Amino acid sequence: MRILSQEEEHDDNAEVTWEDQQRINTFSKLNTRLRGIEERITTLKQEKEALDDLSMELELADEDEPVMYKVGEVFLHLSHSRAMNRLEKDQNELNSELSNLTDRAEECEKSMKELKVILYAKFGRAINLDE
């Protein structure tokens, strides 16, 4: 045990106003949203790797044979050229979604940093906003 300085003791007694509670709630919402976005980004990166692997395989495949291509929950027989077109379209959509999610994650992080500065300035060690 240690004795708290008056400054540390004062930090624990900081009154939580309605505005402070709203900031804390907003921080919590942003943190939850950021975790969901990060999980989705991880999933999309795995899908991107799979599509990149598929692209390499299709480049090596015989152009005269139909290709089994997954659309939703089913596999369809597509010609090599249609499969390549579909693959390019899927890759572009995936890259667009990844870019969008990355931007949203950055916005969340920026807002969270701003809230951290405000809340730590008022509450100091009495509040923990780190994971």
C-alpha positions in Angstrom: 0.0 0.0 0.0 1.0 3.6 -0.5 -0.2 6.9 0.5 -2.0 8.9 -2.2 -0.9 12.5 -2.8 -3.5 15.2 -2.5 -3.6 15.5 -6.3 -4.3 11.7 -6.8 -6.9 11.9 -4.0 -8.6 14.8 -5.7 -8.7 13.0 -9.1 -10.8 10.2 -7.5 -13.3 12.7 -6.2 -13.9 14.3 -9.6 -17.6 14.8 -10.2 -19.1 13.0 -13.2 -21.4 15.4 -15.0 -24.0 14.4 -17.6 -21.7 15.6 -20.4 -18.9 13.4 -19.0 -21.2 10.4 -18.9 -22.2 11.1 -22.5 -18.5 11.2 -23.5 -17.8 7.9 -21.7 -20.8 6.3 -23.4 -19.7 7.6 -26.8 -16.2 6.3 -26.2 -17.6 2.9 -25.3 -19.8 2.8 -28.5 -16.8 3.8 -30.7 -14.6 1.2 -29.0 -17.3 -1.5 -29.7 -17.7 -0.3 -33.3 -13.9 -0.3 -33.9 -13.6 -3.9 -32.7 -16.4 -5.0 -35.0 -14.8 -3.1 -37.9 -11.4 -4.7 -37.1 -12.9 -8.2 -37.1 -14.6 -7.5 -40.5 -11.3 -6.2 -41.9 -9.5 -9.4 -40.8 -12.2 -11.5 -42.5 -12.0 -9.5 -45.7 -8.2 -9.7 -45.8 -8.5 -13.5 -45.6 -11.0 -13.4 -48.5 -8.7 -11.1 -50.4 -5.9 -13.7 -50.0 -8.2 -16.4 -51.2 -9.2 -14.4 -54.3 -5.5 -13.6 -55.0 -4.7 -17.3 -54.9 -7.7 -18.1 -57.1 -6.5 -15.5 -59.6 -3.1 -17.2 -59.8 -4.7 -20.6 -60.3 -7.0 -19.3 -63.0 -4.1 -17.8 -64.9 -2.5 -21.3 -65.0 -5.8 -23.1 -65.8 -6.8 -24.4 -69.3 -8.9 -21.7 -71.0 -11.1 -24.3 -72.7 -12.4 -26.0 -69.6 -15.2 -24.6 -67.5 -14.4 -23.3 -64.1 -16.3 -23.9 -60.8 -16.8 -20.5 -59.3 -18.5 -19.8 -56.0 -21.3 -17.3 -56.1 -22.9 -16.9 -52.7 -23.5 -20.4 -51.3 -23.4 -22.3 -54.6 -20.8 -23.1 -57.2 -21.5 -22.4 -60.9 -19.8 -23.7 -64.0 -18.4 -20.6 -65.8 -16.2 -20.2 -68.9 -12.6 -19.2 -68.1 -13.1 -15.6 -69.4 -16.4 -15.1 -67.4 -14.7 -16.5 -64.3 -11.8 -14.1 -64.7 -14.2 -11.2 -65.2 -16.2 -12.2 -62.2 -13.0 -12.6 -60.2 -11.8 -9.1 -61.1 -15.2 -7.6 -60.2 -15.2 -9.5 -56.8 -11.6 -8.2 -56.1 -12.6 -4.6 -56.9 -15.6 -4.8 -54.6 -13.6 -6.4 -51.8 -10.8 -3.7 -52.2 -13.5 -1.0 -52.1 -15.1 -2.4 -48.9 -11.7 -2.8 -47.3 -10.8 0.8 -48.1 -14.2 2.0 -46.7 -13.8 0.0 -43.5 -10.2 1.2 -43.0 -11.5 4.8 -43.3 -14.2 4.2 -40.8 -11.7 2.6 -38.4 -9.5 5.6 -38.6 -12.4 7.9 -37.9 -13.3 5.9 -34.8 -9.7 6.0 -33.6 -9.5 9.7 -34.1 -12.7 10.4 -32.2 -11.6 8.0 -29.4 -8.3 9.8 -29.1 -10.1 13.2 -28.8 -12.4 11.8 -26.1 -9.4 10.2 -24.2 -7.7 13.6 -24.0 -10.8 15.2 -22.6 -11.6 12.4 -20.1 -8.1 11.8 -18.9 -7.7 15.6 -18.4 -10.6 15.6 -16.1 -10.4 12.2 -14.4 -6.7 11.3 -14.6 -6.0 7.9 -13.1 -9.6 7.5 -11.9 -10.7 6.4 -15.3 -9.2 3.6 -17.5 -9.9 3.9 -21.2 -7.1 1.5 -22.4 -7.8 -2.0 -23.4 
